[in-house]
Structure formats: structure tokens, C-alpha cells
């Protein structure tokens, strides 16, 4: 394989497109309006960079551990290790280098961020080895990754987190996690016996109920966040409540795509496929900037 081809394969193994998930690390500083504090923006960016490297390290390890299962999957068999472009040894070596880089960056921000990275790594190792086959716990592990990211960008760098915002993030993460399981379960390309083991413990009816519960909880906790005393103290306004209809429509749109169009298995890849979702995200950001800037 050429140097260019090997570099492309290693980048594919790192999945930089999934770094978008680490915006949760920056969310705390943005919503707390703490970016004006001296050095705070640099700390937040450092935390973001550390989690990007840590997430890529986790992907390397997971793909190396799941190589046989990936080779039997109609889409995952094209991944660098499953396709033979990258060896498992090389993947583990890359993971070690990325992990060392993430730890080095975290030391700049302090021990709290390092603790968040350690927790993130521990949850992912336990998930890959044991917890991914345990019903409900598997999705809570996925959701915990987003909570840890949020805490890394707040508590980890000295920003006070909003309790309602944390709860909203937890519920949103659970909604996306159960959406993923629903999409996997309803995927007609493979029989259930060839899918991940935990799907045998889920049923479409049960997952639809969980989707309804977590979607409702997400909207309720977001609404409470926008009107909380903490939000009023930070922003000097509760106008964020007017972004609730936009958030509601966006989540309803996503649920429609999950239930009717087979979306949900890979949110990072699915959202750009729907122009309406992209427009809703842009509208939400614009509305937030305008409302808080009034």
C-alpha cells in the first residue's frame, strides 16, 4: 500500500468526522458565556482537542477488538481493519499514541480534565468488553460518553455546569442511543442472529416507548433550562425559551426519519443527508444568537 493510501486508511480508522460529537465539550463554555474569561476559551479548545484524540483512540481499540464481527457486517466490513488495510497491531499502536496525546493535552487544563478523560476511557473499555451486551446498560453507556464530554467542558475546566442542561444532555443522548438501537433492530439487510447480541433483548414496541419517553424528557428539561434562574443569571434573559419550538420540530423531524426512513444508526452520517435537519440546526443557532444578543 502506498504512503498516501496508508495515511488515508489510518485517518479512516480515527474517524475524524465523528469529532463533531465533541462539540458537547464546548457547549458548557458557550451556554455559560464564559468564553470572555481570560484563558477560558483556550482551555475549552484544549479539552475539545483532547477528547478528539481520545475518541479516535477508542475507535482504534474497538475496531481491533470487533474485527471478526465487522467482517461479517455488510457496511462495517469496509472499515480499515476489517478490510485488511490496517493491522490490529498498528491500530493498537495508533491508539496508544493518540491516548498519550490526549493525556498530554489534558495535563495543561488540570487534573479534573484528566479525570474526565480517564472516566471516558474506562466506560468505553467496559462497554467494549462487557456492557455492550447488557440491555439498557448498553445505551446508558453511550449516553454517559456525552455527559462526560459536557462535564469535561464545564467542571473539568472550572466552569459551573447547569443542572438542567446536564439533564437535557442526558435525555438527548439516551434518545439518540435508543434511536440507534431501533435502527439496528429494524435493519432488514441482516437477520437478527447476525446482529449485535443485545438486540435480541429489545423489541420494536419497547424501543418505541423508550423513544417517546426520552424525547419528551429532552424537551421538558430543555424548556426548564431556558427558564431557570441560572439561565437568567448567566444570560440576563429567558428568551431562549423561544428556541424551544425549533428544537421540538428538529427532534420530531429526526424521530420521523428514524421511524419512517431508517435513520438513526449513525447520527453523524445521517443528519447531513437531510437538508431539513441541516436547516433546522442553522435556524436554531441563528435564533439563539439573535435572542441572546437582543
C-alpha positions, 0 to 999 in steps of 0.5 A: 500500500502506498504512503498516501493510501496508508495515511488515508486508511489510518485517518479512516480508522480515527474517524475524524468526522465523528469529532463533531460529537465533541462539540458537547465539550464546548457547549458548557463554555458557550451556554455559560458565556464564559468564553470572555474569561481570560484563558477560558476559551483556550482551555475549552479548545484544549479539552475539545482537542483532547477528547478528539484524540481520545475518541479516535483512540477508542475507535482504534481499540474497538475496531481491533477488538470487533474485527471478526464481527465487522467482517461479517457486517455488510457496511462495517466490513469496509472499515480499515481493519476489517478490510485488511488495510490496517493491522490490529497491531498498528491500530493498537499502536495508533491508539496508544499514541493518540491516548498519550496525546490526549493525556498530554493535552489534558495535563495543561487544563488540570487534573479534573480534565484528566479525570474526565478523560480517564472516566471516558476511557474506562466506560468505553473499555467496559462497554467494549468488553462487557456492557455492550451486551447488557440491555439498557446498560448498553445505551446508558453507556453511550449516553454517559460518553456525552455527559462526560464530554459536557462535564469535561467542558464545564467542571473539568475546566472550572466552569459551573455546569447547569443542572438542567442542561446536564439533564437535557444532555442526558435525555438527548443522548439516551434518545439518540442511543435508543434511536440507534438501537431501533435502527439496528433492530429494524435493519432488514439487510441482516437477520437478527442472529447476525446482529449485535447480541443485545438486540435480541433483548429489545423489541420494536414496541419497547424501543418505541416507548423508550423513544417517546419517553426520552424525547419528551424528557429532552424537551421538558428539561430543555424548556426548564433550562431556558427558564431557570434562574441560572439561565437568567443569571448567566444570560440576563434573559429567558428568551431562549425559551423561544428556541424551544419550538425549533428544537421540538420540530428538529427532534420530531423531524429526526424521530420521523426519519428514524421511524419512517426512513431508517435513520438513526444508526449513525447520527453523524452520517445521517443528519447531513443527508437531510437538508431539513435537519441541516436547516433546522440546526442553522435556524436554531443557532441563528435564533439563539444568537439573535435572542441572546444578543437582543 
